[in-house]
Amino acid sequence: SPRWGLVFVILVATLLPFATFPIRIGFKPTFLDAALAAFVLVWGVSLVTGRERRFTGSPMGLPVAIFLFLALFAFALGAANARPSVTTIRRFAEIIGGVLLFFVVINVVRQQEDLEWTGKVLILAGAGSALIGVVFYVIPEEWTVAVLNGLARFDYPGGFGALRYIEDDPANAMRAIGTAIDPNTFGGMLIMFSALALPQLFARRPILPRWLVAGIVGLTVLCLYLTYSRSAMVGLAAAILLIALLRYRKLLLWGLVGLVLLLLLPQTQDYVARFVEGIQGQDLATQMRFGEYRDALRLIARYPVFGVGFSGTPDIDLYIGVSSVYLLMAETMGVVGLLSFLAAMLVYFVTFFGTMRRGLSDDRREALLLGLSAAVAGVLVSGVLDHYLFNLAYPHMVSLFWIYVGLGMAAILIERNGQKVRGSL
């Protein structure tokens, strides 16, 4: 069933995003490769054999297809600059597969029960990921390293070098990584799970017991805090603000209480100081980001239209890589590619705001759509200062992002088609 294929993709992307099979077929396939291939293949077979007779493109279909075409074009164009390695080809294929999930999701999730089922899976998977992150943070470092060493057989980094600290200095506070390894990427993932679960706290009929949702929200927000990712915290704030302004105004009060506690509690003063240093550009990480931005703008100015592709640059004084998803897209796909992505997101949010303004016929559907869209908005805001939404190193984040976009559009299409609630599974 395509539904179970989607569950498999979500669980792998959330819990074991970097695990590989202990075999080599020219390259070492990852668990995510297998999950993506199986999910897309099962859906494709059902389409070809006639079990699935309809193909839905949605209002976003054309802009997403254009974005995919431009990515493929940029990759082919960039191959002239530097011959792509097998690893680069595999990772790029994972990125394309992640974007294609948008089309698969809107064609698989067509009924309210499917939407609720997938929402439950995402929230529970996010809780599991956050729980791992918090446990890894509070247990002795030696124990965390021992677990990561156990995952080394699946090509996970092991040893104390796998642990992450503020400014990569073991004298500073450790950062939560879970099985995502990179704390900023982990923070972005936690934005998505926190934002999805938050509306369930206030919904008249939540898809999970309210007490369970409260615990999950507390767990995911705590874990996000422990990543010490400032961009993730800003993204979460943006997601909360969107939810509060559109539907649940009491979140503004809760957000204000949280901000006051963050500013006043003795345990959070180092965090606040680090945040202020980032705003003022005083810490090393922020200064390095500024350097990346300058270098990225030089590259974009030299190759503005279609970028330099994904495998390398034609000039030795340039390099691909910057801590901003928008600048990274402009580097690899040019301004044209970046504009195609922004156009797709514009179509999504115009459609979303129009649906919310008209009102939804089902409160569960509304809460899910609001949470999904707030999650998308949160990581897009975070993406100003981070690159995980379009980075060859993090295909699981690309997959999760487009799953969320696809589910949000699926909720809108279900509302438009007048689907009635069939009950949750």
C-alpha positions as CSV (number, residue, x, y, z in Angstrom):
1,S,0.0,0.0,0.0
2,P,1.4,3.5,-0.9
3,R,0.2,4.6,2.6
4,W,2.7,2.3,4.3
5,G,5.4,3.4,1.8
6,L,4.9,7.0,3.0
7,V,5.1,5.9,6.7
8,F,8.4,4.1,5.9
9,V,9.8,7.3,4.3
10,I,8.8,9.4,7.3
11,L,10.2,7.0,9.9
12,V,13.6,6.7,8.0
13,A,13.9,10.4,7.4
14,T,13.1,11.1,11.0
15,L,14.9,8.4,13.0
16,L,17.7,7.0,10.8
17,P,18.3,9.6,8.0
18,F,21.9,8.7,7.3
19,A,21.9,4.9,7.7
20,T,23.3,2.9,4.8
21,F,23.0,-0.7,3.9
22,P,26.2,-2.7,4.4
23,I,26.5,-3.5,0.6
24,R,27.9,-1.6,-2.3
25,I,26.4,-1.5,-5.8
26,G,28.7,1.1,-7.3
27,F,27.6,3.2,-4.2
28,K,26.3,2.3,-0.8
29,P,22.5,2.8,-0.8
30,T,20.9,4.4,2.2
31,F,17.8,3.4,4.0
32,L,16.3,6.6,2.6
33,D,17.1,5.6,-1.0
34,A,15.2,2.3,-0.4
35,A,12.3,4.1,1.2
36,L,11.9,6.7,-1.5
37,A,12.3,4.1,-4.3
38,A,9.8,1.8,-2.8
39,F,7.2,4.5,-2.1
40,V,7.5,6.1,-5.6
41,L,7.6,2.6,-7.3
42,V,4.5,1.3,-5.5
43,W,2.5,4.5,-6.4
44,G,3.9,4.4,-10.0
45,V,2.9,0.8,-10.5
46,S,-0.6,1.5,-9.2
47,L,-0.9,4.4,-11.7
48,V,0.4,2.3,-14.7
49,T,-1.7,-0.8,-13.9
50,G,-4.9,1.3,-13.5
51,R,-5.5,0.7,-9.8
52,E,-5.0,4.4,-9.5
53,R,-6.9,6.1,-12.3
54,R,-6.5,9.8,-11.5
55,F,-3.4,12.0,-11.4
56,T,-3.8,15.2,-9.4
57,G,-1.4,18.1,-10.2
58,S,-2.9,20.7,-7.9
59,P,-2.4,24.5,-8.3
60,M,1.3,23.9,-7.4
61,G,1.9,21.2,-10.0
62,L,3.2,23.5,-12.7
63,P,5.6,25.6,-10.6
64,V,7.0,22.5,-8.8
65,A,7.5,20.8,-12.2
66,I,9.3,23.9,-13.5
67,F,11.5,23.9,-10.4
68,L,12.4,20.2,-11.0
69,F,13.2,20.8,-14.6
70,L,15.5,23.7,-13.7
71,A,17.3,21.6,-11.1
72,L,17.9,18.9,-13.7
73,F,19.0,21.5,-16.2
74,A,21.4,23.1,-13.7
75,F,22.9,19.7,-12.8
76,A,23.5,18.9,-16.5
77,L,24.9,22.3,-17.2
78,G,27.2,22.2,-14.1
79,A,28.6,18.8,-15.1
80,A,30.7,20.7,-17.6
81,N,32.4,22.5,-14.7
82,A,33.3,19.4,-12.8
83,R,32.5,15.8,-13.4
84,P,30.0,14.7,-10.7
85,S,31.1,11.8,-8.5
86,V,28.9,8.8,-7.9
87,T,28.1,10.2,-4.5
88,T,27.1,13.6,-5.9
89,I,24.8,11.8,-8.5
90,R,23.2,9.7,-5.8
91,R,22.6,12.6,-3.5
92,F,21.2,14.7,-6.3
93,A,18.9,11.9,-7.2
94,E,17.7,11.8,-3.6
95,I,17.0,15.6,-3.8
96,I,14.9,15.1,-6.9
97,G,13.2,12.1,-5.3
98,G,12.4,14.3,-2.3
99,V,10.8,17.0,-4.4
100,L,8.8,14.4,-6.4
101,L,7.3,13.3,-3.1
102,F,5.0,16.3,-3.4
103,F,3.2,14.8,-6.4
104,V,3.1,11.3,-4.8
105,V,1.7,12.6,-1.5
106,I,-1.2,14.7,-3.1
107,N,-2.1,11.6,-5.1
108,V,-2.0,9.2,-2.2
109,V,-3.5,11.3,0.5
110,R,-7.0,12.0,-0.9
111,Q,-9.3,11.4,2.0
112,Q,-9.6,12.8,5.5
113,E,-8.7,9.6,7.2
114,D,-5.5,9.4,5.2
115,L,-4.6,12.9,6.2
116,E,-5.3,12.3,9.9
117,W,-3.3,9.0,9.7
118,T,-0.3,10.7,8.2
119,G,-0.5,13.5,10.7
120,K,-0.4,11.1,13.6
121,V,2.6,9.3,12.1
122,L,4.5,12.6,11.7
123,I,3.7,13.8,15.2
124,L,4.7,10.5,16.8
125,A,7.8,10.1,14.7
126,G,8.8,13.6,15.7
127,A,8.2,12.7,19.4
128,G,10.5,9.7,19.0
129,S,13.2,11.8,17.3
130,A,13.0,14.5,20.1
131,L,13.1,11.8,22.8
132,I,16.3,10.4,21.3
133,G,17.8,13.8,21.2
134,V,17.0,14.6,24.8
135,V,18.2,11.2,26.0
136,F,21.4,11.6,24.1
137,Y,21.8,15.0,25.7
138,V,21.3,14.1,29.3
139,I,23.0,10.7,29.5
140,P,26.8,10.7,30.0
141,E,28.7,11.5,26.8
142,E,30.4,8.1,26.8
143,W,27.0,6.4,26.6
144,T,25.9,8.6,23.7
145,V,29.2,7.8,21.9
146,A,28.7,4.1,22.5
147,V,25.2,4.2,20.8
148,L,26.6,6.2,17.9
149,N,29.5,3.7,17.6
150,G,26.9,0.9,17.4
151,L,25.3,2.8,14.4
152,A,28.7,3.0,12.8
153,R,28.0,-0.3,10.9
154,F,25.4,1.7,9.1
155,D,28.0,4.4,8.3
156,Y,27.0,6.8,11.1
157,P,29.8,8.9,12.4
158,G,31.2,7.5,15.7
159,G,33.5,8.5,18.5
160,F,33.6,11.8,20.4
161,G,34.1,13.6,17.2
162,A,30.4,13.0,16.4
163,L,29.3,15.1,19.3
164,R,28.7,18.8,18.7
165,Y,29.3,21.8,20.9
166,I,28.7,25.5,20.6
167,E,31.4,26.9,18.2
168,D,32.8,23.3,18.1
169,D,34.5,23.9,21.4
170,P,34.1,21.0,24.0
171,A,34.5,23.6,26.7
172,N,31.2,25.1,25.7
173,A,27.7,23.5,26.1
174,M,26.9,20.4,24.1
175,R,24.2,20.7,21.4
176,A,21.5,18.1,20.9
177,I,21.9,16.1,17.7
178,G,19.8,13.0,18.1
179,T,20.4,10.8,15.1
180,A,20.4,13.8,12.8
181,I,24.0,14.5,13.7
182,D,23.9,18.2,12.7
183,P,22.2,20.3,15.4
184,N,21.0,23.0,13.0
185,T,19.4,20.4,10.8
186,F,17.9,18.7,13.8
187,G,16.5,22.1,14.9
188,G,14.9,22.5,11.6
189,M,13.3,19.1,11.8
190,L,11.9,20.0,15.3
191,I,10.4,23.2,13.9
192,M,8.3,21.0,11.6
193,F,7.1,18.6,14.3
194,S,6.5,21.3,17.0
195,A,4.4,23.4,14.5
196,L,2.4,20.5,13.3
197,A,1.5,19.4,16.9
198,L,0.8,22.9,18.3
199,P,-2.7,23.4,16.8
200,Q,-3.7,20.0,18.2
201,L,-3.4,21.5,21.7
202,F,-6.3,23.9,21.0
203,A,-8.3,22.1,18.4
204,R,-11.8,21.1,19.4
205,R,-11.2,17.5,18.2
206,P,-7.5,16.8,18.2
207,I,-6.3,13.7,16.3
208,L,-4.4,12.5,19.3
209,P,-5.3,12.7,23.0
210,R,-4.6,16.3,24.2
211,W,-2.5,15.2,27.2
212,L,-0.3,13.2,24.8
213,V,0.0,16.2,22.4
214,A,1.0,18.5,25.3
215,G,3.8,16.1,26.3
216,I,5.0,15.9,22.7
217,V,5.0,19.7,22.2
218,G,6.9,20.1,25.4
219,L,9.4,17.5,24.4
220,T,10.0,18.8,20.8
221,V,10.4,22.4,22.0
222,L,12.8,21.4,24.8
223,C,14.9,19.4,22.3
224,L,14.9,22.3,19.9
225,Y,16.1,24.6,22.7
226,L,18.9,22.1,23.4
227,T,20.2,22.2,19.8
228,Y,21.2,25.8,20.5
229,S,20.2,26.6,16.9
230,R,19.3,30.3,16.8
231,S,17.9,30.0,13.3
232,A,15.6,27.1,14.4
233,M,14.3,29.2,17.4
234,V,13.5,32.1,15.0
235,G,11.8,29.7,12.7
236,L,9.7,28.2,15.5
237,A,8.7,31.7,16.6
238,A,7.5,32.5,13.1
239,A,5.5,29.3,13.0
240,I,3.9,30.1,16.4
241,L,3.1,33.6,15.3
242,L,1.4,32.4,12.1
243,I,-0.8,29.9,14.1
244,A,-1.7,32.6,16.6
245,L,-2.6,35.3,14.1
246,L,-4.7,33.0,12.0
247,R,-6.6,31.0,14.5
248,Y,-5.5,30.5,18.1
249,R,-4.8,33.9,19.6
250,K,-4.1,32.5,23.1
251,L,-0.8,31.2,21.7
252,L,0.4,34.9,21.7
253,L,0.0,34.9,25.5
254,W,1.8,31.6,25.9
255,G,4.5,32.8,23.5
256,L,5.0,35.9,25.6
257,V,5.2,33.9,28.8
258,G,7.8,31.7,27.2
259,L,9.8,34.7,26.0
260,V,9.8,36.2,29.5
261,L,10.9,32.9,31.1
262,L,13.7,32.7,28.5
263,L,14.9,36.2,29.3
264,L,14.7,35.9,33.1
265,L,15.6,32.3,34.1
266,P,19.2,31.9,35.2
267,Q,19.5,28.7,33.3
268,T,18.8,30.4,30.0
269,Q,21.1,33.4,30.3
270,D,24.0,31.8,28.2
271,Y,21.4,31.0,25.5
272,V,20.2,34.6,25.5
273,A,23.7,36.0,25.4
274,R,24.6,33.8,22.5
275,F,21.4,34.9,20.7
276,V,22.4,38.6,21.2
277,E,25.9,37.9,20.0
278,G,24.5,36.5,16.8
279,I,22.3,39.5,16.2
280,Q,25.3,41.8,16.8
281,G,27.5,39.6,14.6
282,Q,30.0,39.2,17.4
283,D,30.4,35.4,17.7
284,L,32.6,33.3,15.4
285,A,29.8,31.3,13.8
286,T,28.0,34.5,12.7
287,Q,31.2,36.1,11.4
288,M,31.9,32.9,9.3
289,R,28.3,33.1,8.0
290,F,28.9,36.7,6.8
291,G,32.0,35.5,5.0
292,E,30.0,32.8,3.3
293,Y,27.4,35.3,2.2
294,R,30.0,37.6,0.6
295,D,31.5,34.6,-1.2
296,A,28.1,33.4,-2.3
297,L,27.2,36.8,-3.7
298,R,30.4,36.9,-5.7
299,L,29.6,33.5,-7.3
300,I,26.0,34.6,-8.0
301,A,27.2,37.9,-9.6
302,R,29.5,35.9,-11.9
303,Y,27.0,33.2,-12.8
304,P,23.6,34.8,-12.2
305,V,21.2,33.1,-14.6
306,F,21.5,29.3,-14.1
307,G,24.2,29.1,-11.5
308,V,27.1,26.6,-11.5
309,G,25.3,23.3,-10.9
310,F,25.8,20.9,-8.1
311,S,29.2,19.2,-8.7
312,G,31.7,22.1,-8.7
313,T,32.6,25.6,-9.8
314,P,34.4,26.6,-13.0
315,D,36.7,29.0,-11.1
316,I,39.1,28.0,-8.4
317,D,38.4,31.1,-6.3
318,L,34.7,30.1,-5.9
319,Y,33.0,27.3,-4.0
320,I,29.5,26.0,-3.5
321,G,28.2,26.2,0.0
322,V,26.5,28.9,2.1
323,S,24.4,28.9,5.2
324,S,21.2,30.1,3.5
325,V,18.9,28.0,1.4
326,Y,18.1,30.9,-0.9
327,L,21.7,31.8,-1.6
328,L,22.5,28.1,-2.1
329,M,19.7,27.8,-4.6
330,A,21.0,30.8,-6.4
331,E,24.5,29.4,-6.4
332,T,23.5,26.0,-7.9
333,M,20.4,26.9,-10.0
334,G,20.9,30.6,-10.6
335,V,18.4,33.4,-9.9
336,V,16.0,31.7,-12.3
337,G,16.0,28.5,-10.2
338,L,15.6,30.5,-7.0
339,L,12.6,32.4,-8.5
340,S,11.0,29.2,-9.5
341,F,11.1,27.9,-6.0
342,L,9.8,31.2,-4.5
343,A,7.0,31.1,-7.1
344,A,6.0,27.6,-6.0
345,M,6.0,28.7,-2.3
346,L,4.0,31.8,-3.3
347,V,1.3,29.7,-4.9
348,Y,1.2,27.4,-1.9
349,F,0.6,30.3,0.6
350,V,-1.8,32.2,-1.6
351,T,-3.9,29.0,-1.8
352,F,-3.5,28.3,1.9
353,F,-4.5,31.8,3.0
354,G,-7.5,31.8,0.6
355,T,-8.7,28.5,2.1
356,M,-8.3,29.7,5.6
357,R,-10.1,32.9,4.8
358,R,-13.1,31.0,3.4
359,G,-13.0,28.7,6.4
360,L,-12.8,24.9,6.4
361,S,-15.8,22.6,6.9
362,D,-14.0,20.3,9.4
363,D,-12.0,21.5,12.5
364,R,-9.6,18.5,12.4
365,R,-8.7,19.3,8.8
366,E,-8.2,23.0,9.7
367,A,-5.9,22.2,12.6
368,L,-3.8,19.9,10.4
369,L,-3.6,22.4,7.5
370,L,-2.7,25.2,9.9
371,G,0.1,23.1,11.5
372,L,1.5,21.9,8.2
373,S,1.6,25.4,6.7
374,A,3.1,26.9,9.9
375,A,5.8,24.2,9.8
376,V,6.5,25.1,6.1
377,A,6.6,28.8,7.0
378,G,8.9,28.2,10.0
379,V,11.6,26.3,8.1
380,L,11.4,28.8,5.2
381,V,12.1,31.6,7.7
382,S,14.9,29.5,9.3
383,G,16.2,28.8,5.8
384,V,17.4,32.5,5.6
385,L,20.2,31.5,7.9
386,D,20.5,27.7,7.1
387,H,20.8,25.5,4.1
388,Y,19.3,22.1,5.0
389,L,16.2,22.5,2.7
390,F,18.3,22.2,-0.5
391,N,21.6,20.7,0.5
392,L,22.9,17.4,-1.0
393,A,24.1,16.4,2.4
394,Y,20.6,16.4,3.9
395,P,18.2,14.7,1.5
396,H,16.0,13.6,4.4
397,M,15.1,17.3,5.2
398,V,14.2,17.8,1.5
399,S,11.9,14.8,1.7
400,L,10.2,15.9,4.9
401,F,9.8,19.5,3.6
402,W,8.0,18.3,0.4
403,I,5.9,15.8,2.4
404,Y,4.7,18.7,4.5
405,V,4.0,20.8,1.4
406,G,2.2,17.9,-0.3
407,L,0.1,17.2,2.8
408,G,-0.9,20.8,3.2
409,M,-2.0,20.9,-0.5
410,A,-3.7,17.6,0.0
411,A,-5.7,19.1,2.9
412,I,-6.8,22.0,0.7
413,L,-7.8,19.6,-2.2
414,I,-9.8,17.4,0.3
415,E,-11.6,20.5,1.4
416,R,-12.3,21.6,-2.1
417,N,-13.6,18.2,-3.1
418,G,-16.0,18.2,-0.2
419,Q,-14.6,15.0,1.5
420,K,-16.4,14.1,4.7
421,V,-14.7,12.8,7.8
422,R,-14.5,9.0,7.8
423,G,-13.0,8.9,11.2
424,S,-9.4,8.3,12.3
425,L,-7.7,4.9,12.1
